[in-house]
Amino acid sequence: MATSNRAFSISSRGRDGFTLVELLVVIAIIVTLVGLLLPAVQSAREAARRSTCSNNLKQMALAVHNYDSARKQFPSASSNPYMQTVTSSAANWDNIGFITPLLPYMEEQSLYDRVVAYATAGGRPWDTTTKNSVVCPYTAKPKSLLCPSEVNPTQPKAVPANGMTSYHCNRGDIATSWKGLHDANAGTPIEVEWRGPFGDGGTGNCGLSKITDGSSKTIMLAEMAIGTGDSTFPGGSATSVTITGWTKPNACAAVGGPGGYTGSVYTSTGLIGARWGDGELRYTSFFTILPPNGASCQTASASQVALLTTNSYHQTGVTLAMCDASVRFITNYIDAGDPSQTPPVTALGPSKWGVWGALGTAKGGESVAQIVD
């Protein structure tokens, strides 16, 4: 009987825990499972962020449509005559970008009213302080203006409080200054706003009724990665390139990959998307010249010519809204023509930059194949 009890006691102690080998096997299995699941979780999160980004663009595109219904044209990228009127020709009214007049159509009426009051009181899109007892509205940070895939966007030190935006308007396929491009030889203005659906309101603007290429074949808006303050984003530092309206795109492309910014585009005051209320190119515009996620360049002065390329943190491409308010995802590998060509200098005619350039023109007359998501 004693022998039997001893055997039972030994057997019980043998099942008290795991052996070291069993424990290591369990840990290995858990690590393997985590390794398999983590990419799936990250992918699911990015899919959710990309979906939110697409929805933001969709809502902004619908706001443009509502603005067009009310005013029979798109809001100007800069120098909007309507903003001149409502701000009583306040100083720097022409710096107000395309986002401000859209605010009432984006359920941001109160923010719009604050901008008008602030501008009338002398406040400018780059200000952050109170003007004549009117609190600055440009420090507001509406979530609808930021793509959630943006990696920790931070303001440059010189403008730490301004609200930022991930969404820019399409200026077409000719690099220009924020108030348009002039023929260096003849000295006459070139209405480059007719290349794209947004331009300087001083010489007229586009609208749905004037997009002869078709609203489903013309880009309205696209995302632009903001970056991380005064650090380099994300393609490394680059040699400066002086940009004019006739600079061949490959001169800018040579500076590197996404975010190969030069000149004042990436100085302490020149961050892409750093001011949602500002109509200067680097803050709220882009061009369909270099393909998505390519380099961007700008001459040293903020008012000089820039070549700004849409880019994102999404893999392989960017999200954009067409002029019919549909949202598309365009890959980096879309045909963008030969970047060694000299840019066109006329307001009419087909783009030189392949399918990508053709999608940027409002009335270039190109034949663009159907776009598939």
C-alpha positions as CSV (number, residue, x, y, z in Angstrom):
1,M,0.0,0.0,0.0
2,A,2.8,2.4,0.8
3,T,4.5,1.6,-2.5
4,S,1.3,2.5,-4.3
5,N,1.0,5.9,-2.5
6,R,4.6,6.7,-3.3
7,A,4.1,6.0,-7.0
8,F,1.0,8.2,-7.0
9,S,2.9,11.0,-5.3
10,I,5.8,10.9,-7.8
11,S,3.3,11.0,-10.7
12,S,1.6,14.0,-9.3
13,R,4.8,16.0,-8.9
14,G,5.7,15.2,-12.6
15,R,2.7,17.2,-13.8
16,D,3.3,20.3,-11.7
17,G,4.8,22.5,-14.6
18,F,6.5,22.8,-17.9
19,T,10.0,21.6,-18.7
20,L,12.4,24.2,-20.0
21,V,12.2,22.7,-23.5
22,E,8.4,22.9,-23.4
23,L,8.5,26.5,-22.3
24,L,11.0,27.5,-25.1
25,V,8.7,25.8,-27.6
26,V,5.7,27.8,-26.4
27,I,7.7,31.0,-26.6
28,A,8.8,30.2,-30.1
29,I,5.3,29.6,-31.2
30,I,4.1,32.9,-29.7
31,V,6.9,34.8,-31.3
32,T,6.1,33.2,-34.7
33,L,2.4,34.1,-34.4
34,V,3.2,37.7,-33.4
35,G,5.5,37.9,-36.4
36,L,2.8,36.6,-38.7
37,L,0.1,38.8,-37.3
38,L,1.9,42.1,-36.9
39,P,2.2,42.9,-40.7
40,A,-1.5,42.0,-41.0
41,V,-2.4,44.4,-38.2
42,Q,-0.2,47.2,-39.7
43,S,-1.7,46.6,-43.1
44,A,-5.2,46.8,-41.7
45,R,-4.4,50.1,-39.9
46,E,-2.9,51.6,-43.0
47,A,-6.0,50.5,-45.0
48,A,-8.1,52.3,-42.4
49,R,-5.9,55.4,-42.6
50,R,-6.0,55.4,-46.3
51,S,-9.8,55.0,-46.3
52,T,-10.1,58.1,-44.0
53,C,-7.7,60.0,-46.3
54,S,-9.9,59.1,-49.3
55,N,-13.0,60.2,-47.4
56,N,-11.4,63.6,-46.6
57,L,-10.6,64.2,-50.2
58,K,-14.1,63.1,-51.2
59,Q,-15.7,65.6,-48.8
60,M,-13.4,68.4,-50.0
61,A,-14.2,67.6,-53.6
62,L,-17.9,67.8,-52.9
63,A,-17.3,71.1,-51.2
64,V,-15.7,72.3,-54.4
65,H,-18.8,71.2,-56.3
66,N,-21.0,73.1,-53.9
67,Y,-18.9,76.2,-54.3
68,D,-19.0,75.8,-58.1
69,S,-22.8,75.6,-57.9
70,A,-23.0,78.8,-55.9
71,R,-20.3,80.8,-57.7
72,K,-20.1,79.1,-61.2
73,Q,-16.4,78.5,-60.8
74,F,-13.9,76.7,-58.6
75,P,-12.3,78.7,-55.7
76,S,-9.1,80.4,-56.8
77,A,-5.8,78.9,-55.6
78,S,-4.8,82.5,-54.8
79,S,-6.1,86.0,-55.4
80,N,-9.8,85.1,-55.2
81,P,-11.8,88.2,-56.1
82,Y,-14.6,87.0,-53.8
83,M,-12.3,87.0,-50.8
84,Q,-11.1,90.5,-51.8
85,T,-14.8,91.6,-51.5
86,V,-15.7,89.9,-48.2
87,T,-12.5,91.1,-46.5
88,S,-12.9,94.7,-47.8
89,S,-9.6,94.5,-49.8
90,A,-7.6,93.8,-46.7
91,A,-3.8,93.7,-46.9
92,N,-2.6,90.4,-48.3
93,W,-6.2,89.2,-49.2
94,D,-4.6,87.7,-52.3
95,N,-2.6,85.3,-50.2
96,I,-5.7,83.5,-49.0
97,G,-5.8,80.1,-50.6
98,F,-8.5,77.8,-52.0
99,I,-9.3,76.1,-48.7
100,T,-10.7,79.2,-46.9
101,P,-13.7,79.8,-49.2
102,L,-14.5,76.1,-49.0
103,L,-14.9,76.1,-45.2
104,P,-18.6,76.9,-45.2
105,Y,-19.2,73.9,-47.4
106,M,-17.1,71.6,-45.1
107,E,-19.2,72.3,-42.0
108,E,-16.7,74.9,-40.9
109,Q,-18.8,78.1,-41.2
110,S,-17.6,79.5,-37.8
111,L,-13.9,79.0,-38.8
112,Y,-14.6,80.8,-42.1
113,D,-16.3,83.7,-40.3
114,R,-13.2,84.0,-38.1
115,V,-10.9,84.1,-41.1
116,V,-12.9,86.9,-42.7
117,A,-13.0,88.9,-39.5
118,Y,-9.3,88.3,-38.9
119,A,-8.3,89.3,-42.5
120,T,-10.5,92.4,-42.3
121,A,-8.7,93.3,-39.1
122,G,-5.4,93.1,-40.8
123,G,-4.5,89.4,-40.1
124,R,-2.6,87.5,-42.8
125,P,-2.4,83.7,-43.5
126,W,1.0,83.4,-41.9
127,D,0.1,85.3,-38.7
128,T,-0.7,83.6,-35.4
129,T,-1.3,86.5,-33.1
130,T,-4.4,88.5,-32.2
131,K,-5.2,91.5,-34.5
132,N,-7.4,94.3,-33.2
133,S,-8.9,92.0,-30.6
134,V,-9.6,89.3,-33.2
135,V,-8.1,86.0,-32.3
136,C,-6.1,84.3,-35.1
137,P,-8.1,81.5,-36.9
138,Y,-5.1,80.1,-38.7
139,T,-4.0,78.1,-35.7
140,A,-7.1,75.9,-36.0
141,K,-6.3,72.3,-36.9
142,P,-9.4,70.7,-38.5
143,K,-8.9,66.9,-38.7
144,S,-10.5,66.9,-42.2
145,L,-7.4,68.7,-43.5
146,L,-4.9,66.1,-42.4
147,C,-4.3,62.6,-43.8
148,P,-4.0,60.2,-40.8
149,S,-1.2,58.4,-42.6
150,E,0.9,61.5,-42.1
151,V,3.9,60.5,-39.8
152,N,4.1,62.9,-36.9
153,P,3.8,66.2,-38.8
154,T,5.5,69.0,-36.9
155,Q,5.6,72.7,-37.8
156,P,8.9,74.4,-38.6
157,K,10.3,76.5,-35.8
158,A,9.5,79.8,-37.5
159,V,5.8,79.1,-37.7
160,P,5.1,76.7,-34.8
161,A,1.4,77.4,-34.4
162,N,-0.2,77.5,-37.9
163,G,-2.6,74.7,-38.9
164,M,-1.4,72.4,-41.6
165,T,-3.0,70.6,-44.6
166,S,-2.3,67.3,-46.5
167,Y,-4.6,68.3,-49.4
168,H,-3.6,70.5,-52.3
169,C,-5.2,71.8,-55.4
170,N,-4.1,71.0,-59.0
171,R,-2.4,73.9,-60.8
172,G,-1.8,72.0,-64.0
173,D,1.3,70.8,-65.9
174,I,3.4,74.0,-66.1
175,A,5.6,75.0,-63.2
176,T,4.6,78.5,-62.2
177,S,4.8,81.1,-59.4
178,W,1.8,81.4,-57.1
179,K,0.5,84.4,-59.1
180,G,1.0,82.8,-62.5
181,L,3.7,82.5,-65.1
182,H,4.9,85.2,-67.6
183,D,6.6,84.7,-70.9
184,A,10.2,85.7,-70.3
185,N,10.6,86.8,-73.9
186,A,7.3,88.6,-74.6
187,G,6.6,89.7,-71.1
188,T,2.9,88.7,-71.4
189,P,1.0,86.6,-68.9
190,I,0.3,82.9,-69.6
191,E,-3.0,81.8,-68.2
192,V,-1.6,78.6,-66.7
193,E,-4.7,78.3,-64.6
194,W,-6.4,77.0,-67.8
195,R,-3.9,74.2,-67.8
196,G,-5.3,73.0,-64.5
197,P,-8.6,73.7,-62.7
198,F,-7.2,76.0,-60.1
199,G,-5.2,79.2,-60.7
200,D,-4.8,82.8,-59.9
201,G,-8.2,84.5,-59.7
202,G,-6.8,87.7,-61.1
203,T,-7.1,86.5,-64.7
204,G,-10.2,84.2,-64.3
205,N,-10.6,80.7,-63.1
206,C,-11.9,77.3,-64.1
207,G,-15.1,75.5,-63.2
208,L,-17.0,72.3,-64.1
209,S,-18.6,73.9,-67.2
210,K,-15.2,74.8,-68.6
211,I,-13.4,71.5,-68.2
212,T,-13.5,70.3,-71.7
213,D,-11.3,67.3,-71.1
214,G,-14.0,65.8,-68.9
215,S,-14.4,66.1,-65.2
216,S,-13.7,62.3,-64.7
217,K,-10.4,62.7,-66.6
218,T,-9.1,65.9,-64.8
219,I,-7.5,65.9,-61.3
220,M,-9.0,68.3,-58.8
221,L,-7.1,67.6,-55.5
222,A,-4.4,65.4,-54.3
223,E,-2.5,64.7,-51.1
224,M,0.9,66.1,-50.2
225,A,3.0,64.6,-47.4
226,I,3.9,67.3,-44.9
227,G,7.0,65.9,-43.3
228,T,8.5,66.5,-39.9
229,G,9.4,70.0,-39.2
230,D,13.0,71.2,-39.9
231,S,14.3,67.7,-40.5
232,T,14.9,66.3,-43.9
233,F,11.9,64.6,-45.5
234,P,12.2,61.7,-46.5
235,G,14.5,61.6,-49.5
236,G,17.5,63.2,-47.9
237,S,19.1,66.6,-48.5
238,A,19.4,67.8,-52.0
239,T,21.5,70.2,-54.1
240,S,19.6,73.5,-54.9
241,V,17.9,73.7,-58.3
242,T,16.8,77.1,-59.7
243,I,13.4,76.6,-61.2
244,T,11.8,78.7,-64.0
245,G,8.8,78.0,-66.1
246,W,11.1,76.5,-68.7
247,T,13.2,74.3,-66.5
248,K,13.2,70.7,-67.8
249,P,11.6,68.4,-65.1
250,N,14.6,66.1,-65.0
251,A,16.7,68.9,-63.4
252,C,14.3,68.7,-60.4
253,A,14.0,64.9,-60.6
254,A,17.8,64.6,-60.2
255,V,17.5,65.9,-56.6
256,G,16.2,62.6,-55.4
257,G,13.1,60.7,-54.4
258,P,10.0,61.8,-52.4
259,G,10.5,65.1,-50.8
260,G,13.8,66.0,-52.5
261,Y,13.0,69.6,-51.7
262,T,15.3,72.4,-52.5
263,G,15.5,76.2,-52.1
264,S,13.0,77.6,-49.7
265,V,10.6,74.7,-49.9
266,Y,12.3,73.1,-47.0
267,T,13.6,75.8,-44.8
268,S,12.4,76.9,-41.5
269,T,9.4,78.8,-43.1
270,G,9.0,76.7,-46.2
271,L,7.4,73.4,-45.1
272,I,5.0,71.8,-47.6
273,G,1.4,72.2,-46.3
274,A,2.5,74.2,-43.3
275,R,-0.4,76.8,-43.7
276,W,-3.8,75.6,-44.8
277,G,-4.9,79.2,-45.2
278,D,-2.1,80.3,-47.5
279,G,-2.3,80.4,-51.3
280,E,1.5,80.3,-51.9
281,L,2.4,77.2,-53.9
282,R,4.2,75.2,-51.3
283,Y,1.4,75.3,-48.9
284,T,-1.7,74.4,-50.9
285,S,-0.8,73.5,-54.6
286,F,0.8,70.9,-56.8
287,F,1.6,70.2,-60.4
288,T,1.2,67.1,-62.7
289,I,4.7,67.1,-64.1
290,L,6.9,64.6,-62.3
291,P,5.1,61.4,-61.4
292,P,3.6,60.8,-57.9
293,N,6.1,60.5,-55.0
294,G,8.8,62.3,-57.0
295,A,10.9,65.3,-56.1
296,S,9.7,68.8,-55.5
297,C,11.8,72.0,-56.1
298,Q,11.4,75.7,-55.7
299,T,13.4,78.8,-56.3
300,A,14.7,80.6,-53.2
301,S,12.0,83.2,-52.9
302,A,8.5,82.1,-51.9
303,S,6.9,84.0,-54.7
304,Q,9.1,82.4,-57.4
305,V,8.4,79.4,-59.6
306,A,8.0,76.0,-58.0
307,L,7.6,72.4,-59.3
308,L,5.7,70.6,-56.6
309,T,4.9,66.9,-56.8
310,T,2.1,65.1,-55.1
311,N,3.4,62.5,-52.6
312,S,2.2,60.4,-49.7
313,Y,3.1,57.8,-47.0
314,H,0.9,55.2,-48.8
315,Q,2.8,52.5,-50.5
316,T,3.4,52.8,-54.2
317,G,1.2,55.8,-55.0
318,V,-1.1,58.7,-53.9
319,T,-4.8,59.3,-53.4
320,L,-6.4,62.0,-55.4
321,A,-9.9,63.4,-56.2
322,M,-11.0,63.9,-59.8
323,C,-13.1,66.9,-60.9
324,D,-16.3,64.7,-60.8
325,A,-15.6,64.1,-57.1
326,S,-14.6,60.5,-57.5
327,V,-11.5,59.4,-55.6
328,R,-8.7,57.4,-57.2
329,F,-5.4,55.8,-56.2
330,I,-2.7,56.5,-58.7
331,T,0.6,54.5,-58.6
332,N,4.1,56.0,-58.9
333,Y,4.5,54.1,-62.2
334,I,1.9,56.1,-64.2
335,D,3.2,57.3,-67.6
336,A,4.7,60.8,-67.0
337,G,6.3,61.4,-70.4
338,D,9.9,62.4,-71.0
339,P,11.2,64.7,-68.3
340,S,14.1,65.9,-70.5
341,Q,11.7,67.9,-72.7
342,T,11.3,71.6,-72.4
343,P,7.9,72.5,-70.8
344,P,5.2,74.0,-72.9
345,V,4.6,77.8,-72.7
346,T,1.0,78.1,-74.0
347,A,-2.3,77.8,-72.2
348,L,-3.7,75.4,-74.7
349,G,-2.7,72.1,-76.3
350,P,-1.9,68.6,-75.0
351,S,0.5,68.0,-72.1
352,K,4.1,66.8,-72.6
353,W,4.0,64.7,-69.5
354,G,2.1,61.6,-70.7
355,V,-1.0,60.3,-69.0
356,W,-0.1,62.0,-65.7
357,G,0.2,65.4,-67.3
358,A,-2.9,64.9,-69.3
359,L,-4.9,64.2,-66.1
360,G,-3.7,67.6,-64.8
361,T,-5.0,69.7,-67.7
362,A,-8.6,71.0,-67.8
363,K,-8.7,71.6,-71.5
364,G,-5.6,70.1,-73.1
365,G,-7.6,68.1,-75.6
366,E,-5.7,64.8,-74.7
367,S,-7.3,61.4,-75.0
368,V,-6.8,59.7,-71.6
369,A,-7.5,56.0,-71.1
370,Q,-9.9,55.0,-68.4
371,I,-8.4,55.1,-65.0
372,V,-8.8,52.0,-62.8
373,D,-8.3,52.0,-59.1
